[in-house]
Amino acid sequence: MKKTFELTHPKIKLARRVDAVKHELKKYLKRERNKTLPAGADYWDFDCKFGNTEAEAEPVHVSQLNKLIDKTQQEERTSFYVEILAKPAVRQSNLGADDEADEE
């Protein structure tokens, strides 16, 4: 998903429009997570970017999206850009960290 969201609407208030955008992002993430994983992958990881425009977008973690949207609302901006790209990923084991803790 690569999209610029407009927060201004002639009939919808800003707070409701922000809630609608958050819901749309949540729905997209759920839809992507429910897709069949390719062989050898454990979960879907997401590469996210957020900014005022596509050119200004910077990489962020998916968990930061709602906070950044709220910040945009507080700054009274009229639009923002979000890019979310799903990629299959494999979980990293913590065996090395557990072995070091046992030795101490």
HUZICOR-V857914 format. One record per run of one state. SS is the DSSP state (hx for helix, st for strand, lp for the rest). FROM is the first residue (numbers start at 1). TO is the last residue. If there is no record, write none. Layout:
SS&FROM&TO / SS&FROM&TO
This chain:
lp&1&1 / st&2&6 / lp&7&13 / hx&14&33 / lp&34&42 / st&43&51 / lp&52&57 / st&58&60 / lp&61&61 / hx&62&74 / lp&75&78 / st&79&89 / lp&90&94 / hx&95&103 / lp&104&104
